[in-house]
Amino acid sequence: MKKVIVILICILMILSSALMAMGEETSEPTSTAESETYYDFLQLNAPSAILIDAKSGMTLYEKNAYEAMEPASITKILTAYLACENLDLDTMVTCSESAIYGFDRASSHIFLDVGEEISVRDLLHATLLQSANDASCVLAEAVSGSISEFVNLMNQTITDWGIVNSHFTNPHGLHEEGHYVNAQDMAMITRQCLKNETFKEIFGTATYAASPTNKQPDTRYFANGNQMLIEGEHYYENAAGGKIGYTEAAGYTMVTYAKNGNMELIAVVLKEDAAEQRYSDTLKLFNYGFDNYKTVVLGQDKIGTKVVDINSNGKLWATVTFSVDVNFNVLLPADTNEELLTTEIMVRDEEDPSTIQADVILKLNDEIIGSVPMNKEVKEYDISFEATTMPTILNGLNWFSVGVLVMFILGHLVFAIKKDAQK
């Protein structure tokens, strides 16, 4: 009996040792080097970031780029763009009380006064360089008549661009419920804004002197808050435009546009813990992009167009045409054999003309290496009852009326003939 007990104890000890060994093996962290390398091989401090090709929109690097976060003052990129699109630079605007006091005055502003008359040009530079919340509100009212209507314009504009995962509630970026972007959307918004040459010029301005006004006899001097454009510690020779932002809720945010030769890149970093980190992270992004990619030009004829018909209840609702620019620039790894590059068009969200999008899928040796959004042109048709069914009914009634009239005339002729015959 004692031998049996000893044997059982030995077996239990062996099993226990084996289980402990298994536990030690499984308790060790599994290697995530590959996934970490894929998602954040640059080891950025920013919890969310993206680097895109400004010409095509192609993503070169992203880290949590689809996670919604607060943008802070990089919101003003869209605000300034809409002002450039809708206002003349030399137009003089009178500052209203609602614009001057419609935000937290403890935040960034240039001390505009109620009744002050100032040019759109000066307001734009104050908005983008000095990040003036009062200037952004004055511009918003100048464009749309009220802040609320301007916010509607902001959201409608990005929706028209196919950007559906971001939402704005004010023109300045101060914390407010429902005001959010993601890094990918912010990069694409900036890419669209850069198509306006006036915006592009002001976005890249380092310093500016605003003219005196009826309420301010002294010249106001502005310097771009993005220090990559200013001579100093963080100056970057390729920087061609930029905007910074900060609130306690958003952290430190920054959008920067850079050019090197025929390459143009946009970098976005969100929710940085410190101001210094947004510069070091952005520099890493640009160094990676410019060092590892080259521009390849694809003609429109090689990619072609895509026409999609969208139906609703059996009726043609809209025809959507997707295309790319004539000079379609694609960034590829520097050592790429260009002959192995192929493209195909992929359509998504095609149930509704407001959400449908198409991308050029880039393949290298039959492996997907990226995607580029296509330009979209929508032609919608009226599929209401009045526009579709009613015309058919009216047309039928018209033919019925004609038929009745013909029968009446024929009947009258027959009656007249018979009457003549009786004579």
C-alpha positions in Angstrom: 0.0 0.0 0.0 2.8 2.4 0.9 4.5 1.7 -2.5 1.2 2.6 -4.2 1.0 5.9 -2.3 4.6 6.7 -3.1 4.0 6.0 -6.8 0.9 8.2 -6.8 2.8 11.1 -5.1 5.5 10.8 -7.7 3.0 10.9 -10.5 1.3 14.0 -9.0 4.7 15.7 -8.6 5.6 15.0 -12.2 2.2 16.3 -13.4 2.4 19.4 -11.3 5.9 20.1 -12.6 4.7 19.7 -16.2 1.7 21.9 -15.6 3.9 24.6 -14.0 6.2 24.5 -17.0 3.3 24.8 -19.4 2.0 27.7 -17.4 5.4 29.4 -17.5 5.5 29.0 -21.3 2.1 30.4 -21.8 2.6 33.2 -19.4 5.4 34.7 -21.4 4.2 37.3 -23.9 3.9 36.0 -27.4 5.9 37.7 -30.0 4.1 40.6 -31.5 7.0 42.0 -33.3 5.5 41.5 -36.7 2.2 43.1 -35.9 3.9 46.0 -34.0 6.2 46.4 -36.9 3.3 46.5 -39.3 1.3 49.1 -37.4 4.0 51.2 -35.7 7.4 50.4 -37.1 8.3 54.0 -36.6 7.6 53.8 -32.9 5.7 57.1 -32.7 4.6 58.7 -29.4 1.3 59.7 -31.0 -1.6 57.3 -30.4 -2.9 58.1 -33.8 -1.0 59.3 -36.9 -1.0 59.0 -40.7 1.3 59.9 -43.7 -0.3 60.3 -47.1 0.8 61.3 -50.6 -0.8 64.7 -51.1 -1.2 64.2 -54.9 -3.0 60.8 -54.9 -4.2 60.4 -51.3 -2.3 57.1 -51.0 -1.5 56.1 -47.4 2.2 55.4 -46.8 1.9 54.9 -43.1 -0.8 54.8 -40.5 -1.3 54.1 -36.8 -4.8 53.9 -35.5 -5.7 56.3 -38.2 -9.4 55.5 -38.2 -10.0 56.1 -34.4 -12.2 59.1 -33.7 -10.4 61.8 -31.7 -10.8 65.6 -31.1 -8.9 67.8 -33.5 -8.6 71.0 -31.5 -7.5 73.9 -33.7 -6.6 71.9 -36.8 -10.3 72.3 -37.3 -9.5 75.7 -38.7 -8.0 74.2 -41.8 -11.5 73.5 -43.1 -12.8 76.8 -41.8 -10.1 78.8 -43.7 -10.6 76.7 -46.8 -14.4 77.5 -46.9 -13.6 81.2 -46.4 -11.1 81.1 -49.3 -13.8 79.4 -51.5 -16.6 81.8 -50.7 -15.1 85.2 -49.8 -12.9 87.7 -51.6 -9.6 88.4 -49.8 -10.1 92.2 -49.9 -13.7 92.1 -48.5 -14.0 94.1 -45.3 -16.0 92.2 -42.6 -17.6 93.8 -39.5 -17.1 91.7 -36.3 -20.4 90.9 -34.5 -20.9 90.4 -30.8 -21.9 86.7 -31.4 -18.7 86.0 -33.2 -16.5 87.8 -30.7 -18.1 86.4 -27.6 -19.4 83.1 -29.0 -16.5 81.0 -27.6 -14.4 80.7 -24.4 -12.4 84.0 -24.3 -9.7 82.3 -22.2 -8.7 80.5 -25.4 -6.5 81.8 -28.3 -7.7 85.0 -30.0 -6.4 88.3 -31.3 -8.7 90.6 -29.3 -11.0 91.6 -32.1 -13.7 94.0 -31.0 -17.4 94.3 -31.7 -17.8 96.6 -34.7 -14.2 96.2 -35.8 -13.8 96.2 -39.6 -11.1 93.8 -40.8 -10.2 92.2 -44.2 -10.8 88.6 -45.0 -7.1 88.3 -45.9 -6.1 89.4 -42.3 -8.8 87.1 -40.8 -7.5 84.1 -42.7 -3.9 84.7 -41.6 -5.1 85.2 -38.0 -7.0 81.9 -38.2 -4.3 79.7 -39.7 -1.1 81.3 -38.2 -2.2 82.7 -34.9 -5.1 80.1 -34.4 -7.4 82.9 -33.5 -10.8 81.6 -32.4 -12.4 85.0 -32.8 -11.1 85.3 -36.4 -12.5 81.9 -37.3 -15.9 82.8 -35.9 -16.0 86.1 -37.8 -15.1 84.2 -41.0 -17.8 81.6 -40.4 -20.5 84.3 -40.0 -19.1 86.1 -43.1 -19.5 82.9 -45.2 -22.8 81.6 -43.9 -24.5 84.3 -41.9 -24.4 82.3 -38.6 -22.1 79.8 -36.9 -24.7 77.1 -37.0 -25.2 77.5 -40.8 -21.4 77.5 -41.3 -21.1 74.2 -39.3 -23.7 72.7 -41.6 -21.6 73.8 -44.5 -18.5 72.2 -43.0 -20.2 68.9 -42.5 -21.9 68.9 -45.9 -18.6 69.8 -47.6 -16.7 66.8 -46.1 -19.7 64.5 -46.9 -19.5 65.7 -50.5 -15.8 64.7 -50.4 -16.8 61.2 -49.3 -15.6 61.8 -45.7 -18.2 60.3 -43.4 -16.4 59.4 -40.2 -15.7 62.9 -38.9 -18.1 65.6 -37.6 -17.8 69.3 -36.8 -19.8 71.3 -34.3 -17.9 74.6 -34.4 -15.4 76.5 -36.7 -12.5 76.7 -34.2 -12.0 73.3 -32.6 -12.6 74.0 -28.9 -13.9 71.0 -27.0 -17.6 70.3 -27.8 -19.6 67.1 -27.8 -19.8 65.6 -31.3 -16.8 67.4 -32.6 -14.3 64.8 -33.8 -12.1 63.6 -36.7 -9.8 60.7 -37.3 -6.3 61.0 -38.7 -7.1 59.6 -42.1 -10.1 62.0 -42.6 -8.0 64.9 -41.4 -5.3 64.1 -43.9 -7.9 63.8 -46.7 -9.6 67.1 -45.7 -6.2 68.8 -45.8 -5.5 67.3 -49.2 -8.7 68.7 -50.6 -8.1 72.1 -49.0 -4.7 72.3 -50.7 -6.4 72.4 -54.0 -7.3 76.0 -53.3 -4.3 78.0 -54.2 -5.2 80.9 -51.9 -5.5 78.5 -48.9 -2.3 76.8 -49.9 -0.4 80.1 -49.9 -1.6 81.2 -46.5 -1.2 77.7 -45.1 2.5 77.9 -45.9 3.0 81.5 -44.7 5.6 81.8 -41.8 4.9 85.3 -40.6 2.4 88.0 -41.4 1.6 91.6 -40.5 -2.1 92.6 -40.4 -3.3 96.1 -41.2 -4.5 98.5 -38.5 -8.3 98.7 -38.2 -10.9 101.2 -37.1 -10.6 99.7 -33.6 -7.0 98.7 -33.6 -4.5 101.4 -34.5 -1.4 99.1 -34.2 -0.2 96.5 -36.6 -0.9 92.9 -35.5 1.9 90.5 -36.1 1.3 86.8 -36.6 3.7 83.8 -36.7 2.8 80.3 -37.8 2.3 78.1 -34.8 3.7 75.1 -36.7 7.4 75.6 -35.9 8.5 73.5 -38.8 7.9 76.6 -40.9 9.9 78.9 -38.6 13.6 79.2 -38.3 14.6 77.5 -35.1 14.8 74.2 -33.2 12.0 72.5 -35.1 12.5 74.1 -38.6 12.2 71.6 -41.4 13.4 72.7 -44.8 10.8 70.7 -46.7 7.8 72.0 -44.7 5.4 73.9 -47.0 2.4 74.4 -44.7 1.0 73.5 -41.3 -1.4 74.0 -38.5 -1.2 73.1 -34.8 -3.9 72.6 -32.2 -4.2 72.0 -28.5 -7.0 71.5 -25.9 -6.9 69.5 -22.7 -9.3 67.0 -24.2 -7.6 66.8 -27.6 -4.0 66.9 -26.5 -1.4 68.3 -28.9 -2.4 67.9 -32.6 -0.7 68.9 -35.8 -1.1 68.8 -39.6 2.0 69.4 -41.8 2.4 69.6 -45.5 5.9 69.0 -47.0 7.5 69.0 -50.5 10.7 67.5 -51.7 11.3 67.4 -55.5 8.1 66.1 -57.1 6.9 64.4 -53.9 4.3 66.1 -51.7 3.3 64.5 -48.3 0.8 65.3 -45.6 1.4 64.2 -42.0 -1.2 64.2 -39.2 -0.5 63.4 -35.5 -3.3 63.4 -32.9 -3.5 63.4 -29.1 0.2 63.8 -28.4 1.2 64.2 -24.7 3.6 67.0 -25.3 4.2 69.7 -27.9 7.7 68.4 -28.6 6.4 65.0 -29.5 4.4 66.2 -32.4 7.5 67.6 -34.1 9.7 64.5 -33.5 6.9 62.2 -34.7 6.2 64.3 -37.8 9.9 64.4 -38.7 10.0 60.6 -38.4 7.0 60.4 -40.8 8.5 62.7 -43.4 11.9 61.1 -43.2 10.3 57.7 -43.8 8.2 58.9 -46.7 10.9 60.9 -48.6 13.6 58.2 -47.9 11.6 55.2 -49.0 9.3 56.2 -51.8 9.5 57.5 -55.3 6.9 59.0 -57.6 5.5 57.0 -60.5 3.1 58.7 -62.9 0.2 56.7 -64.3 -1.8 58.1 -67.2 -5.6 58.3 -67.0 -5.8 55.9 -69.9 -4.1 53.2 -67.9 -6.6 53.4 -65.0 -9.7 54.4 -66.9 -13.1 55.4 -65.5 -15.9 53.5 -63.7 -19.6 54.3 -64.2 -22.1 52.9 -61.7 -25.9 53.1 -61.9 -27.7 53.1 -58.6 -31.3 51.9 -58.6 -34.1 52.4 -56.0 -37.2 50.4 -56.2 -36.4 49.4 -59.7 -35.9 53.0 -60.8 -32.6 54.7 -61.8 -31.7 56.9 -58.9 -28.2 58.1 -59.9 -25.3 57.6 -62.3 -21.9 57.9 -60.6 -18.7 58.4 -62.7 -15.4 57.7 -61.0 -12.1 59.0 -62.5 -8.6 60.0 -61.6 -6.5 63.1 -62.6 -4.8 63.0 -65.9 -1.4 63.1 -64.2 -2.0 60.4 -61.6 1.0 60.3 -59.2 1.6 57.2 -57.2 4.3 56.8 -54.6 6.0 53.4 -54.6 8.9 51.9 -52.6 12.2 53.4 -54.0 13.4 50.0 -55.3 10.2 49.1 -57.1 10.2 47.5 -60.6 7.5 49.7 -62.2 6.6 47.1 -64.8 5.1 44.9 -62.1 2.6 47.6 -61.1 -1.0 47.0 -61.9 -4.3 48.6 -60.9 -8.0 47.7 -60.6 -11.1 49.7 -59.5 -13.0 48.7 -56.4 -16.4 50.2 -55.6 -17.9 50.3 -52.1 -21.0 51.6 -50.3 -22.8 51.6 -53.6 -26.4 51.6 -52.3 -26.6 55.4 -52.0 -25.1 58.2 -54.2 -24.0 60.1 -51.1 -22.0 57.3 -49.7 -20.7 55.4 -52.7 -16.9 55.6 -53.1 -14.4 54.0 -55.4 -10.7 53.3 -55.0 -7.9 52.5 -57.4 -6.3 49.3 -55.9 -2.6 49.3 -56.5 -1.0 45.9 -56.9 2.7 45.1 -57.2 3.3 41.6 -58.5 -0.4 40.8 -57.8 -0.1 41.8 -54.1 -2.1 44.9 -52.9 0.3 47.6 -51.8 -2.2 50.4 -51.3 -5.4 52.2 -52.5 -6.1 55.6 -53.8 -9.5 57.3 -53.7 -11.0 58.3 -57.0 -12.8 61.6 -58.0 -16.6 61.2 -57.9 -19.2 62.9 -60.2 -22.8 62.2 -59.3 -25.9 62.8 -61.6 -29.1 62.2 -59.6 -32.5 61.7 -61.1 -35.9 62.6 -59.6 -37.5 59.3 -58.7 -40.5 60.8 -56.9 -44.1 59.9 -57.7 -44.6 63.2 -59.4 -41.5 62.8 -61.6 -41.9 59.1 -62.6 -45.4 57.6 -62.1 -47.4 60.8 -62.6 -46.1 61.6 -66.1 -47.0 58.0 -67.1 -50.5 58.5 -65.8 -50.9 61.8 -67.4 -49.5 60.5 -70.7 -52.0 57.7 -70.6 -54.8 60.1 -69.9 -53.7 62.2 -72.8 -53.8 59.3 -75.1 -57.1 58.2 -73.7 -58.4 61.7 -74.3 -57.1 61.6 -77.9 -58.8 58.3 -78.4 -62.1 59.6 -77.1 -61.9 62.6 -79.3 -61.1 60.5 -82.4 -64.1 58.2 -81.6 -66.3 61.2 -81.2 -65.2 62.7 -84.5 -65.6 59.3 -86.3 -69.0 58.9 -84.7 -70.0 62.4 -85.8 -68.8 61.7 -89.4 -70.7 58.4 -89.5 -73.8 60.0 -88.2 -73.5 62.8 -90.8 -72.9 60.4 -93.7 -76.0 58.3 -92.7 -78.0 61.5 -92.4 -77.0 62.6 -95.9 -77.8 59.1 -97.3 -81.3 59.3 -95.9 -81.8 62.6 -97.9 
